[in-house]
Amino acid sequence: MFKIIVEKECGCFKKSDLQNNLSFASKDEALLKTLDMRDIMNEDFCGKHNFKVQEVGNDFVIAMSDSKSNGCCGGGCGSH
């Protein structure tokens, strides 16, 4: 099994329809879904963080690659 893990669930992730800890029988299917999720997170979330994909064993981890602010977007995302 190949798993998709979102390393840190920011406020935008929690408010989205995306799910953490998804499992797939196929590595290719898991990778395609991971890349799709990363793109959604980078394009549709508030923009305070950038997300990258890391392969760790049979897992694909979506991690924050850098932060554009000092605080996590959990406190004010979507309330602009």
Secondary structure as UniProt FT lines:
FT   STRAND          2..6
FT   HELIX           11..15
FT   STRAND          22..24
FT   HELIX           27..44
FT   STRAND          49..56
FT   TURN            57..58
FT   STRAND          59..67
FT   TURN            73..78
//
